[in-house]
Amino acid sequence: MKRQILITLTFVLMAIFSFAQTTTYDDVGVIVNDNSPASLAIGEYFMQARNIPPQNIIHIQTLTDEVIDTTEFRNIQYQIKNYILQNQLQDQLHYLVTTKGVPFNIVVDSCSIGPPHSWSKCSTVESELTLLLSADSTRIIQIGHVQNAWYKSTTHIEDADSDLLLVSRLDGNTLADVYALIDRSGSGSYVDKELGQFVFDISYPRDSTIANLFVNMMLPAIDTLTSRGWNAFLHSDSIVPTELNHVISYIGFIQKLVQEPLNFSWEKGSFAELIVPAPDFTFYDSLNYSNAMQLSTMIGEGCTAGAGYIHATFASLIMNWAVFFDRYTLQQEHPYNLAESYYMATKTLSWMNLLVGDPKTTITTQGGSSVENPATSATFRLYPNPAKGFVNIGINNPATSEISISIIDQMGQVCLLHETPLTAGRNDVKLDINQLDAGLYVLQIEDRKNLTRQVQKLMVGR
């Protein structure tokens, strides 16, 4: 029995170290607002979860409101660029990640369509920051958008002759939602190809011409996915689909205010986009005055990434879904990640578009079933890691269950055993590890109800 445990641990550690060697976040900068406890907490959690170097955490001081004017954006822009240059990170960073508590909506006068067209000046912090170190930086928050020179590229960002930064955001209605997003994403996120679904939805169309326009935009993406053996379909019966399982992606063009949630079961690495925004695009329930379904609603259900438009935009400037899914679902040794796929499919920068999620998320159809059933098992994240004195375990669980948590040393000996019930949703467990010697361990979670097992490396320090 001990021999079997040792063999299992050997393969587990090999897999863990393989991940660490092939996926690094040394080129990711994380922007946190020192005036926002939520922003600081998310930045710390993400740093620990992805082993991001501490010097890549960019501290700024700004308002905690989601909406700001151009003057406050210039303040943010200056602080971020100044930090990058002072710490000589300009040649190292390819990605920036903003966090909840950092503003995202830059407003100039009114941002609604119609005379005097002041909406053309409005944009997101994230889209503007893509140009921060580029030759087009002088065009930040100017009237109109900037054409994305990297559009339809097939070259990975680290190999590209490009000065763009790929910018995404970590946000949701609650801190628990953001933690769960992080837990259920990242490089090599397993998806079930046999059961997984890509849903393209046109609901409550007001005009057949507009509906047909979006059908023609969706069909090339559906063709790309089905040619690779994925389950992709167009839903166009005027009623928003609900209660779907194993959803990998949902693209929704809905021309009606929808207040009911989708109640989907989402796969890891899943992606969503709502084309028509709610009257108030927000990541706070308290600011969602119309109680409309938002991108944050789907994140709260378990979706791990998404895109949106903070104001109504032209159909011609919407992301090219055929390009996005061509890149994101391509199974190869060096796959395209979420941010690469999104910006390769994005036509405009310095605009109203916004990407949410871990930028280096990739999906895979390989190896998931040997460790876990992603539809029924919990996902978990350790922090801090390395740990001293105690370790927190954030567990996102699809249903109530009973688990046992084991900390196992490199000889296969169980050094700590803790059993606890889990409720559906976010669970937090804090373990006292003062009795453990410094070194490398494996933390294992077994779900007796669903008969699943998951493991992760734990480094204990002194």
C-alpha positions, -999 to 999 in steps of 0.1 A, spaced: 0 0 0 28 24 9 46 16 -24 14 24 -42 11 58 -24 48 66 -32 43 58 -69 12 80 -69 29 109 -52 59 106 -76 36 111 -106 17 139 -88 49 158 -80 61 153 -116 29 168 -129 30 197 -104 66 206 -112 59 202 -150 32 228 -146 54 251 -127 82 249 -153 60 254 -184 36 281 -171 50 311 -153 36 345 -145 68 364 -144 55 386 -172 22 394 -155 18 427 -136 -11 429 -111 -26 463 -103 -40 468 -69 -57 498 -53 -43 506 -18 -76 523 -10 -96 491 -16 -93 461 8 -110 440 -18 -84 449 -44 -55 442 -20 -70 408 -10 -76 397 -46 -40 408 -56 -25 388 -27 -47 357 -35 -38 358 -72 -1 363 -65 0 333 -42 -21 311 -65 1 318 -95 35 324 -79 37 359 -92 69 377 -82 61 403 -55 78 431 -76 51 426 -102 24 438 -78 17 474 -89 3 495 -60 -17 526 -69 -39 550 -50 -71 560 -66 -109 561 -61 -127 529 -54 -156 538 -77 -161 518 -108 -167 550 -128 -141 578 -131 -134 608 -153 -104 614 -176 -85 633 -149 -85 604 -125 -76 580 -153 -45 601 -160 -36 597 -123 -39 560 -127 -20 559 -159 9 579 -145 12 557 -114 13 525 -133 37 536 -160 60 553 -134 62 520 -114 69 499 -144 97 522 -156 112 527 -122 114 489 -116 126 483 -152 97 460 -160 89 474 -194 108 447 -212 95 419 -189 57 425 -187 34 412 -215 2 411 -193 -15 434 -169 -43 424 -145 -65 449 -127 -86 439 -97 -119 446 -81 -116 480 -65 -97 495 -94 -120 517 -115 -128 505 -150 -153 528 -166 -139 561 -180 -168 586 -187 -167 618 -206 -200 637 -203 -227 613 -215 -218 579 -229 -251 571 -245 -255 569 -283 -269 600 -298 -260 637 -304 -235 650 -295 -219 615 -298 -198 620 -267 -200 583 -262 -172 580 -288 -148 593 -261 -158 568 -235 -137 536 -228 -124 512 -202 -93 515 -181 -82 481 -193 -86 488 -230 -66 521 -226 -38 504 -207 -31 481 -236 -14 511 -252 5 522 -221 40 513 -234 32 514 -271 40 538 -299 2 547 -298 3 558 -261 -4 594 -272 -38 582 -284 -49 571 -250 -84 586 -241 -86 605 -273 -118 606 -294 -125 573 -312 -107 540 -310 -73 526 -321 -71 498 -346 -55 468 -331 -24 459 -351 -23 425 -335 -58 416 -347 -58 381 -363 -22 375 -353 -10 339 -349 22 347 -330 24 344 -292 27 377 -275 62 369 -262 74 362 -297 55 390 -315 69 422 -327 43 441 -306 44 467 -279 9 459 -267 1 449 -231 -27 423 -228 -49 435 -201 -76 417 -182 -96 421 -150 -104 400 -119 -138 409 -108 -172 396 -97 -201 405 -74 -182 393 -43 -147 384 -32 -158 348 -30 -168 349 -67 -134 363 -77 -116 337 -56 -137 310 -73 -129 324 -107 -92 321 -99 -96 286 -85 -114 274 -116 -91 289 -142 -54 290 -151 -32 270 -175 -44 235 -184 -80 239 -172 -97 206 -180 -129 206 -200 -151 177 -209 -151 177 -247 -178 149 -250 -203 168 -228 -191 204 -230 -213 229 -249 -206 262 -268 -239 281 -268 -246 310 -293 -278 326 -283 -300 352 -301 -331 360 -279 -359 385 -282 -347 400 -315 -365 432 -324 -354 434 -360 -348 404 -384 -321 423 -402 -301 428 -370 -308 392 -359 -295 379 -392 -264 401 -389 -255 384 -356 -264 349 -370 -239 355 -397 -213 366 -372 -219 335 -351 -220 308 -378 -182 309 -387 -174 303 -350 -198 274 -348 -183 259 -380 -148 262 -365 -159 245 -333 -179 217 -349 -151 210 -373 -129 202 -343 -154 179 -327 -169 203 -301 -206 206 -294 -216 240 -306 -250 252 -315 -271 283 -323 -300 289 -300 -325 313 -316 -360 305 -304 -364 340 -287 -363 326 -252 -330 327 -232 -318 291 -225 -314 281 -189 -304 251 -168 -277 239 -192 -249 217 -180 -212 215 -190 -212 250 -206 -178 260 -219 -190 292 -236 -221 313 -239 -223 342 -264 -256 360 -259 -272 387 -281 -303 395 -261 -324 425 -270 -345 426 -239 -338 433 -202 -334 398 -186 -335 396 -149 -334 358 -144 -301 340 -141 -290 314 -166 -285 288 -139 -258 271 -160 -233 245 -148 -200 259 -161 -169 240 -171 -135 252 -159 -119 277 -182 -154 288 -194 -161 320 -212 -191 343 -216 -200 374 -235 -232 395 -234 -234 417 -265 -261 441 -253 -251 455 -219 -275 462 -191 -284 499 -185 -257 499 -158 -226 477 -164 -214 469 -130 -198 442 -108 -219 452 -77 -254 440 -70 -261 472 -51 -254 492 -83 -274 470 -106 -305 491 -103 -324 473 -131 -316 439 -116 -305 429 -151 -284 398 -158 -248 409 -160 -214 393 -168 -209 392 -130 -241 371 -127 -225 344 -148 -192 346 -129 -212 341 -97 -226 309 -113 -191 295 -120 -181 310 -153 -144 318 -152 -138 344 -179 -158 368 -200 -159 399 -221 -183 428 -223 -189 463 -234 -196 490 -208 -217 509 -233 -235 501 -265 -211 497 -294 -211 491 -332 -217 455 -343 -187 459 -366 -164 465 -336 -175 434 -317 -150 407 -311 -145 382 -339 -158 350 -324 -145 327 -351 -109 340 -344 -113 338 -307 -125 302 -306 -101 291 -333 -73 302 -310 -87 293 -276 -97 257 -285 -66 249 -305 -50 219 -287 -13 221 -293 19 219 -272 20 257 -267 -17 267 -267 -30 302 -270 -42 315 -237 -73 335 -229 -58 370 -233 -40 361 -265 -71 346 -280 -92 376 -270 -69 403 -283 -62 384 -315 -99 385 -320 -104 422 -309 -104 448 -336 -102 479 -315 -83 492 -285 -88 524 -264 -125 515 -266 -154 502 -245 -144 466 -244 -134 447 -212 -119 412 -206 -124 395 -173 -103 365 -162 -69 350 -156 -51 361 -188 -30 328 -190 -60 305 -188 -59 277 -213 -82 247 -218 -73 211 -223 -93 179 -229 -65 157 -216 -59 143 -182 -89 156 -162 -107 123 -155 -77 107 -139 -78 130 -109 -113 144 -108 -147 147 -123 -149 184 -130 -187 184 -131 -191 170 -95 -159 177 -76 -148 207 -56 -120 230 -67 -96 244 -42 -67 268 -37 -41 270 -10 -28 304 3 -4 315 14 19 290 -3 47 287 9 30 287 43 42 293 78 21 284 109 -12 280 91 -26 275 56 -59 286 42 -79 264 18 -105 281 -3 -129 254 -17 -155 260 -43 -180 232 -41 -209 224 -64 -229 207 -37 -229 196 -1 -204 169 7 -180 154 33 -142 157 26 -110 146 43 -79 168 40 -46 150 42 -11 166 43 14 139 31 52 141 33 76 129 6 78 95 22 40 89 18 33 94 55 1 113 65 13 141 88 -21 158 93 -56 147 87 -87 169 89 -123 160 81 -150 186 75 -184 190 58 -188 213 29 -217 234 19 -225 242 -18 -205 273 -29 -175 289 -13 -159 272 18 -129 283 37 -108 260 59 -78 272 80 -53 245 91 -27 249 118 6 235 104 29 246 132 37 209 140 50 203 104 87 205 96 98 228 69 97 211 35 76 200 5 43 182 11 13 172 -9 -21 183 3 -48 159 -7 -86 164 -6 -109 134 -9 -146 137 -14 -162 106 0 -196 114 -15 -184 119 -51 -155 95 -48 -130 121 -61 -95 131 -51 -75 162 -58 -39 171 -48 -17 202 -48 19 209 -37 23 227 -3 56 242 7 60 247 45 85 272 57 99 283 91 
